[in-house]
């Protein structure tokens, strides 16, 4: 994937250099040539290479698992609220109109939902852990290959400790971020849903006050 991104950037840079040379050739004087801005060469995208190398579909599936598990986490709260209302009303089971309000069915759902949520979160964690290790290994390999071709002036500006620090600590930060990126993305949605549910519970009390 990295070789493909490098080849794509090189092909784009050839076109950019040709346009720059054409702009210089169109200038009549040296002053006009100096006013022509230098070409902005395109750099290969490391992030895009890593995403294509690991597979964007696998990351999307992992995010889907976590979003579904986060939404299912609110269902037991709603079921418990419905059961409390049912027992407070004093109704019989035969008086229940809707099938999804059947109390024993809701009790069974209270047992199945935590298992389903744990299964989805475990699958999400497994995929993202694999992705994190893949990214850390790929970046460390790229840094190692780059260090083999650094010029003498570049070696003088960069110490061995800096290279080792980038290959160990900096790549470890990427690994930790990818392992918890699902929580970061879904947290705003969970907060909004939680606030809506809380508002629905305390709205009547606010009106009474």
Secondary structure by P-SEA (a helix, b strand, c coil): caaaaaaaaaaaaaaaaaaaaaaaaacccaaaaaaccccccccccaaaaaaaaacaaaaaaaaaaaaaaaaacaaaaaaaaaaaaaaaacccccccccccccaaaaaaaaaaaaaaaaaaaaaaaaaaaaaaaaaaaaaaaaaaaaaaaccaaaaaaccaaaaaaaacaaaaaaaaaaacaaaaaaaaaaaaaaaaaaaaaaaaaaaac
